[in-house]
Amino acid sequence: MTKFLEIKCLSPEEQERVEKEIDEAIARRIEEGILTEREIREIVEMKLRPQLDIQDVQSVYENHLFRDKK
């Protein structure tokens, strides 16, 4: 598979190890019949959305949570 993973807190070697483990897990699931090639392609083609940072979320809701009730 192509390179699909970037975890900034891991070294390149650690990232390669994680990618290899993911590839092996996917291959096992295909062999066991849990996933089909079509399902894998659908997952690969999915657009991922970044996780929100807690600082971003906090700034959105802060005014609603801590305002004076009058």
Phi, psi and omega in degrees: 000162179279164179293123185228002190234135173221112176240107190297334182278355179257149175288162178304323179294318179294322178297318178298320179296316179297316178300318180297318179297320178295314178302317180295320179295319178296315180299318178299316181293326176293314180298322182280353180082012179285322178237147175256165177301322180297316179297321178298314179300319179298318179294317180298322183279352180297141174272126179269143175252138182294149175290143177287143174278141182302329178294322177294315181295316182301317182293333179287317187263350186304314182296328181281329184277327189245021180275154179291137178266106181235000000 
